[in-house]
Amino acid sequence: MSKIEKKTHPNLDGKINTLKPGEGALTLPSQIIAEQANKKRPGTNKKSRHRTVGYTGRRDEHHSRHQGGRDTPLSQSIQAGQAVSPWERGRTPLPSPAVLQSVQSMSLSVSPAQTDAWRKQIFEQLSERSKREMDNFRHYEQAIEQSVWVKKGPMQWWRDWKPHKWIDVHFALEQFSGAEGDKDGILFIYYNYNEEKKYLHAFINEVTILVPVLNNSKHTFAIYTPERIKQRWPIRLAAATELEMYDWLALLSVCCCDSRGIHGPPSKQAIWSITCKGDIFVSEPSSALEAMPYPTPCDQMFWRQVGGHLRLVDCNSLGIVWGIGYDHTAWVYSGGYGGGFFQGLASSTDNIYTQTDVKSVHIYENQRWNPVTGYTNRGLPTDRYMWSDASGYHECTRAGTKPPSPQWTWVSDWAVDYSVSGGTDREGWQYAADFPASYHGFKTIKDFVRRRRWARKCKLTTTGPWQEIPPIPLSDVTILPCAVHSSMDPVPLWAISDKGDVLCRLGVTPLTPAGTSWLHVGTDQPFKSISVGAASQVWGIARDGSAFYRGSVSAQSSAGDCWYHIPSPAKQKLKQVSVGKTSVYTVDENGNLWYRLGVTPSYPQGSSWEHISNNVRKVSVGPLDQAWIIADKVQGSHSLSCGTVCHRLGVQPMEPKGQSWDYGIGGGWDHITVRGNSMEPPHIHLPSVTDPSLAAPHTPLPARST
């Protein structure tokens, strides 16, 4: 095979261009054959061997002038090594048989090895040319348009300064795409203050969560940033209609996810949480979330909403997620994302199902004792409203009370609720010495006030990535937090029915997260909370506030053999328990958080309780013994905040109880589970503080403690 050399060809304008190896026309096998024929035949025009192949369909004008304007016979073209187009072939005489036989014999002399070498050479030259052309144009700007997209609309904004009130504003979202295809945006709130136009702004990549705050009067939602989380004071906006509010929420949620590169369903390590209104949120943890000594601040976590409506949720690191609605219906996560008000690209097209939930709205009828008429609905001037909510600070009458939001509809009438903690008499009344106090279900001579609770049911219908698990209604559920050895191995899952029965779910695997059937586990009394730890240790809380440990639970004996009673903290009734790898935490009815001391593999019941914190609503312990809580009465810039997500800092093997709290999103949160986050933190080796040659490391800011 001949080597490709520098060649020239006549350009369309008559100029001669020089082609480097790998550029322009390539030496083809037919051209090689013709060159070999020229070498063998004496008298061949040597210059014509350098003629470039590739111009077909019409004759080259330069060549026609060189030949005196006359057509060249086909035999002369072949002898000269020139390429002949089909057009020329149709108007020229056929070559002699001797010439054809000579060409055929020469074509057979090209071996397969030469053909392979030719192909390799062509490929290398094409690669070199492609690389060279890319380098030549690298200094040019990329042909990607940087676009800006703007959406505007009228809104109302809850003013940051006193007197706080709703004011009319113009709300705008400006989203722009960068040169690399990344997206970001800015939120603007334009308002007037003292006849002067001003604005408030927030970057999309700083928004940590968008929360719908539906109530009877306005269609509002809250926007949080790390700074707003510290202040416990979000940006609160109100839309004119519910549809407009959801349109803004869906658009802003997509923009926030685009700016952070988060798409699709939650990961198996995701942290799940639920608000007081039943909205579901997930956060993707980083490996630095549990790092020591400088973990990722809790207020910088990004939360996105998942369709559906639940009261509580639990998960593990295999991606198995179960939830329970307000009506005690059990649901299993289907693997999708979106649903609810999310549409289009913000929601998956499959694994989205219709979900319903039913809950009761409660109001209280309050009365005070009158020596003349007995109990009456006319109280003292300092008393609470005679028809009120549980706190007594807000008036709530049967005629004036509406469903929690426009999404809910009434499905029953008002009726006296007898299922109240502390019991009631035959008419549903509870008695106490004064408002507020500890109520009991019988009257004594010292009781001067009484109350009874009324309930009315309402129903919600939505969509989300959840499938119903009939037929037993549940009040609590727990899943083994750590991974099993195989995707076919069963995963321990325990639950409590709405009647207080302890159940063990069989057949739960990553491939069949819903399981197959229930196994009843006997108890002496009804239970209300249960948790299974990483080593299959099962703890439960009975309805009387006492704690129990289930013995001999293993892979071979999934239900164990017996319950061991664990004494509660002094004068306290427990209400919730959570078990991690080795740690056991409980919360009592007064909001105290307790840690179980002395828990070892040989003595899993532990020895005693140690008080950790107060004002705690719920606790979740993960597979790495990380502890997260929902806390009440967290100080903000304007007031105390209830329902705040908090993370325990300083948890390590030598100090499993941790040291302090880091405050995250809130308030308005009711539930959290970190039992799927088994992501090991990075190991950071700090220099010794005794080494004078090294500068002292920076110490983190002191965290507030509850």
Secondary structure, DSSP 8 states (H G I E B T S, - for coil): ------EEEE-TTS-EEEE-TTSSS---HHHHHHHHHHHHSTT--SGGGG--S---SS--HHHHHHTTT----HHHHHHTT----HHHHTTS----HHHHHHHHHHHHTS-HHHHHHHHHHHHHHHHHHHHHHHHHTTTS--S----EEEEEEEEEEE-SSSS--EEEEEEEEEEEE-TTS-EEEEEEEEEEETTEEEEEEEEGGG--EEEEEE-SS-EEEEEE-HHHHHHT--EEEEESSHHHHHHHHHHHHHHHHHHHT--SS--TT-EEEEETT--EEEE---GGGG-SSS---GGG--EEEESS--SEEEE-TTS-EEEE-TT--EEEE-S----TT--GGGS-SSS-EEEEEEEEEEEEEEEEEETTTEEES---TTS--SEE-SSSSSB--TTT---SSTTEEE-S--EEE---TT---TTSEEEESSSSS--BSS--TT--EEEEEEEEEEEEEEEESEEEE-S--EEEEEE--S--SSTTS---EEEEETTS-EEEEES--SS-TT-SEEEEE--SS-EEEEEE-TTS-EEEEETTS-EEEEES--SS-TT-SEEEEE--STT--EEEEEE-SS-EEEEETTS-EEEEES--SS-TT-SEEEEEESSEEEEEE-TT--EEEEESSEE-SSSEESSEEEEEES-BTTBTT-SEEEE-S-SSEEEEE-TT------------TT-TTS------------
